[in-house]
Amino acid sequence: MKFECFYYPTLNENHEVIKINENLREFNFGDTVPTKTLYYNYGKSFAIYQGSEFFVVDDGVLTKTITANELKFPLKIVFAKGTQLKIFSAKDLSSIRLLLKGESEKEKELGELFFLCFVLNRKIKDTQYKIMSDLTNSSRDFTYINDEIDLRTKKLLNDLKILERKFYNLTIENPNLKDSYLNYMNFSNKENMLELSINKYFKEGTEEHNHYILTSSVWKSKPIYPKFKLDNLINSYNYRD
């Protein structure tokens, strides 16, 4: 089964951040599901509403489907594309309240930009290392090597600049957003980003899943913490050019 609420953000051709799940694997009852990433935090137990059905996640595991009559309130419900609402009674299910925007949408937006900046920084470094490794063994023309690095990372760097600008504007327009994002995500001081990685839920053989396998041993021995990376990202901005 595929669920729209388990997604990853990406930048489309119009430089808009969109949510997709096309490369994520399907989930069966009994599977652990990605209840928390860098950009959403559904909690360990909630219900997913999709395709006119309610799917129960209990302690991070997809367990069963239930009918609306079997729901117990108050209850956290996650809808399509990750819209979150806390429902307090059965009558709220059919109320106008469900037409409103979900909870913590701005915090999720910040998290999506944080995630994408992290991913693009990794891709830029990986590309640079690969070119250096491939070309320095066959060429001592460092001008050529630098030109090749510039060529292959140009789009990635442009995308990163756009994302950082979006991140910057969002935080300027919402001065307390960083704190509310951290409160929503409820990161522990030493929460390992490896455990929050959506990459381990990608289909085997994809670039993302392969990267997860390659970095698992490194990150386990030298963990990366989201609070540290977030502060690093904010402090690294340069918008004066």
N, C-alpha and C positions, 0 to 999 in steps of 0.2 A: 504494500500500500504506500502511496505517496501522499505527503501532507504539505499543503502550501505554507503552513506556519513554520515548518523547518526549511529555512531558505538561507541564501547568502546574497549579499548585495553586489552589484556590479555597475560599471559605468557604461551607458549605452552610447551610440554614435552622436547623440545630441548632448552628451555630457550630463545626462540626468542619472541619478542613482535609482536603480530599479531592483526589485527583489525577484530572484529566480531560484528554482530548485532542480533544474533539468539534469544536472550531473550527480545529484545526491542519490544514494541507494534507496531502495524501498524498505519499509519496516513491516515486520510481522509481530503478532502478539508474542510477548516474552522478550522482545528486543529492548535494549537500552536506547533511548532517543535523546537528541541534543536539546535538553531543556534550558541550557544556558550557553551563550556564546559571548562574543565581545559586544554584541549589539542588541540582544534581547535576554530577558531573564523571566521565564515563565513560572519559576518555582519547581519544586520536585513533584508536586501532585496537582493535577488540573484536568479539565475536560477539553477535548478538541471538538469543535463543531465543524463538520465538513460533509458535503453531500447529503444533507438532511439526517446525518447520524452523529451521535455523540460517542467519541472514543475516549476511554479513560487512561490517563497516565498516572501511575501510582509509584511514588518514590523513584521517579525517573524511568520507569518501565511501562511500555505500552501493554495494557492488560486485557481489555475487552471493549465491547460496545454496549451501551445501555440506551434505554428509551428516555424521553423527557420526563416521564412519570417516575423514573428511578433516580433522578438527580436529587442530591441532598445539598441544601443551601445553609449558609452562604457558600458559593462555589466560584472558583476562578475558571473562566472559559476563554479559550483562545480560538479566534475565528480565522478566516482566510487572510493570508499575507501577514499573520501574526498579530492582528488586532486583539488586544487584551481587555477584558472587562471582568469586574467582580460582581456577580449576580447574587442578590440577597433573597429573592423569592421567585417562585414559579411564574408569577404574573409579569415579572420583569422581562422574561424571555420574549414576550410578544409586544413589549412596550416600545415607545419611541426612543427610549434610551439606547437601544441597540443600533440606532441609526447615527448616533453621535460618534465622534472620533474616539478611538480607544485610549486607554491609559498609557502614560509615559511615552507618547509618540515623539516628542522632542528629544527625549533621552535616547530613544532608539535611533533617531536620525544622527545624533552625535556619535553613537556607537558604530553605526554603519560607516561613517566617514573615518573614524578611528581605525576600524578594521581594514578599509580599503587603502588608507595611507600606509598601514603596516604591510599589507600584501604587496603594494607597488614598490615600497622601499626594498623589500626582499627580492622582488623580480629584477629590479635595477642592479642590485648587488650581485645576484646570481649571473645576470647577463655580463656584467663587467668581469667577474671572475672567470667565466667561461671563455670570453674573448682573450683575456690575458693568458689563460692556460693554453688555449689553442694556438694563438699567434706568436707568442714569445718563443715557442719552440721552433718556429719556422721562419721568423722574421725578426730582424733587429732594427727595423724601420719604425721607431716609436711614433713618428708622425702618422704613419699609416694605421698603426694600432689604435692611437687616440681617435683618429677620424672614424675608424670602424666602431669604436665604443660609442662615439657621438651619434653615429647613424642608427645603430641598433637600439639605443636607449632614448632617442629623441621623443618618440610618442609616449613612452612610459613617463619620462620627465615632465612632458606637457600635461599629461593626465594627473600626475601627482601635484603639480602646481595648481591645477583647477580644483582638485579635492581639498588641498590645504586652504585655498581661498574660501571654499564653501565652509570648511570647518571654522576658519577664522571669523567669517561673517556670522555664522550661527552663534558662536560664543559671544561675539560683540552684541548681537541683538538680544541675547539671553544671558545676562551677566552671571547668573547663579547656576547655569546649566551644568557646568562641570561637577559641582557638588551634588546636584540632584541626580545626575547620571551615575555617579559613584554610589549614591544612596540607593538608587533603583537596582543597580547591578549587585550591590552588597558583596564586593570583592573582599576576600580576606587579605591581610597584609602580604601573605606569601602564596597567593593563589596562582598556580602554574598556568600560563597561557596555553601550554600543550593540552591540558585537560579541557580548555575552552575552545579548542580548535575544531572548526566545522570540517576541516580536511579529513579527519578520520571517518567521517560519515559519507565521503564521496565514494563512488564506485571504484573498485580495484582497477588499476591500470591508468586512471586519470592522472594528470599532472599534479593535482592537489593531493590525491591520496599517496602518490609516490613521494611527494615532498614530506608528507607527514611521517612516512616510514623512515625516510632518510634523516629527519631531524629529531626523531623520538629519542634516540640514545643521547644525542648532544643536549637536548633541552632537559632531559631527566637529570643529567649530571650537573647542568648549569641552567637552572630554571629562569624563565623570563616572567616578570610580574607585571600585570596590566597597569597598576597604578604608576609604576616607574616608567613604563613605555608611554603612557598618556602624558605625564609631565615632560618627558623627553620631547614628544611631538610638539607640545605647546611652546616649549622653550626654544625649539629649533626654527621657528617661523622667521622668514625674512620677506616682508612685503614692501620694502622700500625701493625695489627695482622698477 
